[in-house]
Amino acid sequence: MTYTVAVSGASGYAGGEILRLLANHPDIEIRTVTAHSNAGQKLVEHQPHLRSLAHLELQDTTPEILAGHDIVFLALPHGQSGQYTDALGEVPLVIDAGADHRLTSADSWNAFYGGAFHEPWAYGVPELTVNGVKQRENLRGATRIAAPGCNASTVSLSLAPGVAAGVIDASDIVTVLAVGPSGAGKSAKTNLLASEILGSANPYAVGGTHRHIPEIRQALAATGGAAASDIRISFTPVLVPMSRGILATSTAPIAPGVSDAQIRDAWESAYGDETFVHLLPEGSFPRTADVLGANTALVGLAIDRAAGRVVIVTAVDNLAKGTAGAAIQSMNIALGLAETTALSINGVAP
């Protein structure tokens, strides 16, 4: 069966990455691409790397144009998806790459986003453990999927095995991320100009203000290893001069009486059979260069007994595994297709 697809926000970074991956999907026909201010222009004017889709023209983003497809991807700024999802009830599968359907708590939405709160959808990180089973089980047959925030999924994948197994103390998590500016979208912003970020590292959303914090706490609480009220995380992202990628360094105290073997076994048990999340050998740590263009999360684990903490370093491509890859991986699961279809574990080097 061939599924027809519409992609909104197709002129942006997330929309472009969704299209790049879908272009190689044997079961997908990309029929419609939409945008706002760029409507009426050729897709290739904004995504010149997508040569196989050069025939497509950007249309207006309206419910009428998005309807009538088997699958709709929404790659819109936070707070803008809900107005469309409410009107797409007849579409068999809708996948939102924005934040509008990620959070289960209206209070968290109001505190970090504001505006209308929309119902939570199946969360698109298949490898996370949710009360003893993998999240992919909740994605099978799903008709509405919320793709994750790139920082949130990176940190959640880093820490979830330790929280689920009870080998770390979730009340004292510290994570610092080196992040490429493509995660902020394609709109022109002064702080993202090359002259502002080249040769510099720039912290932002410091002091517990980043919007992905409640998403991380929600994902870690869903493991069943700690109550949401007991999860405390200090989260500091830093913009660095690389177009794509996240390198998240997360630490948490070792739980009392836990051995080194038990710690490593928690991550090995969680990810030993996973295609797209790889725990590296002891003493090895990932680079963002190793996951460029891949739907792969590489995880390095260290046990710092002197500090009494576990250190987890995780690298992902924020546009691939962090957003578009996770969306398409979840789509494959929902449709009963091979989970790996159109997704590569191999990065691009150098």
C-alpha positions in Angstrom: 0.0 0.0 0.0 1.2 3.5 -0.8 0.2 6.3 1.7 -0.3 9.8 0.5 1.4 12.5 2.7 1.1 16.2 3.2 3.9 18.1 5.1 3.2 21.5 6.5 6.0 23.9 7.4 7.8 22.4 4.4 10.1 25.3 3.9 11.6 25.1 7.4 14.4 22.9 8.8 12.2 20.3 10.5 9.8 20.1 7.5 12.8 19.8 5.1 14.2 16.9 7.2 10.9 15.1 7.2 10.8 15.4 3.4 14.4 14.3 3.0 13.7 11.1 4.9 10.3 10.5 3.4 11.7 10.9 -0.1 13.4 7.5 0.3 10.4 5.7 1.8 9.0 3.0 -0.5 5.5 3.2 1.0 5.0 7.0 0.9 3.9 9.4 -1.9 4.7 13.0 -1.0 1.7 14.7 -2.6 1.4 18.1 -0.9 3.8 20.6 0.8 2.6 23.7 2.5 4.0 26.9 4.0 2.8 30.3 5.1 4.7 33.3 3.7 6.5 31.1 1.2 3.3 29.7 -0.3 3.3 29.9 -4.1 7.0 29.3 -4.5 8.8 26.1 -5.6 9.8 23.9 -2.7 13.3 23.6 -4.2 13.8 27.3 -3.8 13.8 26.8 0.0 15.1 23.2 0.1 17.6 23.1 -2.8 19.0 19.8 -1.5 15.7 18.0 -2.2 16.3 17.5 -5.9 13.8 14.6 -6.2 11.0 16.9 -5.0 11.8 19.8 -7.2 8.4 19.4 -8.9 6.5 20.4 -5.8 5.1 23.8 -5.2 4.4 25.2 -1.7 0.7 25.7 -1.0 -1.1 27.6 1.7 -1.3 25.9 5.1 -5.0 25.4 5.5 -7.1 22.5 6.9 -8.7 22.1 3.5 -5.4 21.6 1.7 -4.0 19.3 4.4 -7.1 17.1 4.5 -7.6 14.3 2.0 -4.3 12.6 2.7 -3.5 9.4 4.5 -0.9 11.1 6.7 -0.3 14.7 7.7 3.0 16.0 9.2 2.8 19.3 11.0 6.2 21.0 11.3 5.0 24.3 12.7 6.2 26.6 15.5 5.0 25.8 19.0 1.4 26.8 19.6 0.4 26.8 15.9 -0.4 23.1 15.3 -3.5 22.9 17.5 -5.6 25.1 15.2 -5.1 22.6 12.4 -5.2 19.3 14.3 -8.7 20.2 15.6 -9.8 20.4 11.9 -8.1 17.3 10.7 -10.4 14.7 12.3 -10.9 12.8 9.1 -7.2 12.3 8.4 -6.2 8.7 9.5 -2.7 9.6 10.9 -1.5 13.1 12.0 2.0 13.6 13.4 2.8 16.9 15.1 6.5 17.9 15.2 5.6 20.8 17.4 5.0 20.9 21.2 1.2 21.3 21.1 0.4 17.6 21.9 3.4 16.5 23.9 2.5 17.5 27.5 -0.1 15.7 29.6 -0.2 18.5 32.2 -2.2 21.7 31.4 -0.3 23.4 34.3 3.0 22.6 32.7 1.8 23.9 29.3 0.6 27.1 30.9 3.9 27.6 32.8 6.3 27.0 29.9 4.2 27.8 26.7 0.9 29.5 27.4 -2.1 29.7 25.1 -4.6 27.0 24.4 -3.8 23.5 25.8 -4.5 20.6 23.5 -4.9 16.9 24.4 -1.7 14.8 24.6 -1.0 12.3 21.9 1.1 9.2 21.8 4.7 10.3 22.5 7.0 9.5 19.6 10.1 8.1 21.3 9.8 4.3 20.8 12.8 3.3 22.9 11.6 4.9 26.1 10.4 2.6 28.9 6.9 3.3 30.1 5.9 1.4 33.2 7.9 -1.7 32.2 7.2 -1.7 28.4 8.7 0.2 25.5 6.8 3.2 24.2 6.6 1.6 20.8 3.8 -0.6 22.2 1.8 2.5 22.7 2.5 3.7 19.1 1.3 0.6 17.4 -1.9 1.5 15.6 -1.8 5.1 16.9 -3.6 7.7 14.8 -2.2 10.8 16.6 1.5 11.1 17.4 3.5 13.9 19.1 7.1 13.9 17.9 9.5 14.8 20.7 11.4 18.0 21.4 15.0 17.3 20.3 16.6 18.3 23.6 14.0 16.6 25.6 14.3 13.2 23.8 18.1 13.3 24.0 18.1 13.9 27.8 15.2 11.5 28.4 17.0 8.7 26.5 20.1 9.5 28.4 18.5 9.1 31.9 15.5 6.9 31.5 17.2 3.5 32.0 18.8 4.7 35.3 15.5 6.1 36.6 13.5 3.1 35.6 16.0 0.7 37.3 16.4 2.9 40.4 20.2 3.1 40.1 20.3 6.9 40.1 18.7 9.6 42.3 16.3 11.5 40.0 16.0 14.4 42.5 19.4 15.8 41.6 19.9 15.6 37.8 22.2 18.1 36.1 22.4 18.3 32.3 24.3 20.6 30.0 23.8 20.5 26.2 25.8 21.7 23.3 23.2 22.5 20.7 23.3 23.5 17.0 21.2 26.5 16.1 19.0 24.6 13.6 17.0 23.5 16.6 15.7 27.1 16.8 14.1 27.0 13.4 14.8 28.8 10.1 13.3 32.2 11.0 15.9 35.0 10.9 17.0 35.9 14.5 19.9 38.2 15.4 21.3 35.9 18.0 21.5 33.1 15.4 23.4 35.0 12.8 26.7 33.5 11.8 28.6 36.6 13.0 27.0 36.1 16.5 27.6 32.4 17.0 30.8 31.6 15.0 33.7 31.3 17.4 31.4 31.5 20.4 29.4 29.3 22.8 26.2 31.0 24.0 24.1 29.7 26.9 20.3 30.3 26.7 17.2 29.6 28.7 19.3 29.4 31.8 17.8 28.7 35.3 15.0 26.3 34.6 13.2 28.2 31.9 13.7 26.0 28.9 10.4 24.6 27.5 11.7 21.1 27.2 12.1 20.6 31.0 8.5 19.5 31.7 8.7 17.1 28.7 11.8 15.5 30.2 10.2 15.2 33.7 7.1 13.7 32.1 9.1 11.1 30.2 11.2 10.1 33.2 8.2 9.9 35.5 6.5 7.6 32.9 9.2 5.0 33.5 7.6 4.3 36.8 11.0 4.6 38.6 10.2 8.0 40.3 7.3 10.2 40.9 7.1 13.4 38.8 7.3 15.5 42.0 10.6 13.8 42.9 12.3 14.5 39.6 14.4 17.7 39.7 16.6 18.7 36.8 19.0 21.5 36.2 19.0 22.0 32.4 21.4 24.3 30.6 21.5 24.4 26.8 24.4 26.1 25.1 24.4 27.2 21.4 27.6 26.2 19.6 28.8 26.9 16.1 27.6 23.6 14.4 24.5 23.6 12.2 23.1 20.3 13.4 23.6 18.2 16.5 23.1 17.8 20.3 25.7 16.6 22.7 24.0 16.2 26.1 26.1 15.6 29.2 23.9 14.5 32.1 24.8 13.5 35.6 22.9 12.2 38.6 23.9 10.7 42.0 24.3 7.0 42.3 21.6 5.4 44.4 22.7 3.9 47.7 24.1 0.4 47.6 24.2 0.2 43.8 27.2 -1.5 42.2 29.0 -0.4 39.0 27.7 -3.6 37.3 24.1 -2.8 38.2 24.5 0.7 36.8 25.8 -0.4 33.4 23.4 -3.3 33.2 20.5 -0.8 33.4 21.5 0.9 30.2 22.6 -2.4 28.5 19.2 -4.0 29.3 17.3 -0.9 28.0 19.1 -0.5 24.7 20.9 -3.8 24.0 18.3 -4.8 21.4 17.6 -1.3 20.0 18.4 -0.5 16.4 18.7 3.3 16.8 20.0 3.8 20.4 23.5 2.4 21.0 25.3 2.1 24.3 29.0 2.5 23.5 31.7 0.3 25.0 33.0 1.2 28.4 35.4 4.2 28.1 34.0 5.4 24.7 32.0 8.5 24.3 30.2 9.9 21.2 30.7 13.0 19.0 28.0 14.8 17.2 29.9 14.2 14.0 29.2 10.5 14.4 25.4 10.9 14.1 25.2 13.5 11.4 22.2 12.7 9.2 21.5 9.4 11.1 18.5 8.3 13.1 20.9 7.2 15.8 21.5 8.1 19.4 24.9 7.2 20.7 25.3 6.9 24.5 28.5 6.9 26.5 28.4 6.0 30.2 30.9 6.7 33.0 30.7 6.0 36.7 32.4 8.7 38.8 32.7 7.1 42.2 34.8 10.0 43.5 31.8 12.3 42.9 29.2 9.6 43.6 27.6 10.3 40.2 26.8 8.6 36.9 27.8 10.6 33.8 25.9 10.0 30.6 27.0 11.6 27.3 24.5 11.3 24.4 24.9 12.6 20.8 22.0 12.9 18.3 21.3 14.8 15.1 18.6 17.2 16.4 16.9 17.3 13.0 17.1 13.5 12.4 16.7 11.3 15.5 15.8 14.5 17.5 12.8 15.4 15.3 12.1 14.1 11.8 13.6 10.6 12.3 11.7 10.0 15.5 8.5 11.1 13.7 9.0 8.8 10.8 10.1 5.9 13.0 6.9 6.3 15.0 4.9 6.5 11.8 6.4 3.2 10.7 5.4 1.6 13.9 1.9 3.0 13.8 1.3 1.7 10.3 2.7 -1.7 11.0 5.7 -1.2 8.7 9.2 -2.2 9.4 10.4 0.3 12.0 13.7 1.0 10.2 12.1 1.9 6.8 13.8 4.9 5.2 15.9 5.5 8.3 19.7 4.9 8.5 21.9 4.2 11.5 24.9 5.5 9.5 26.0 9.1 9.8 27.9 11.2 7.2 31.6 11.8 7.6 33.8 13.8 7.6 
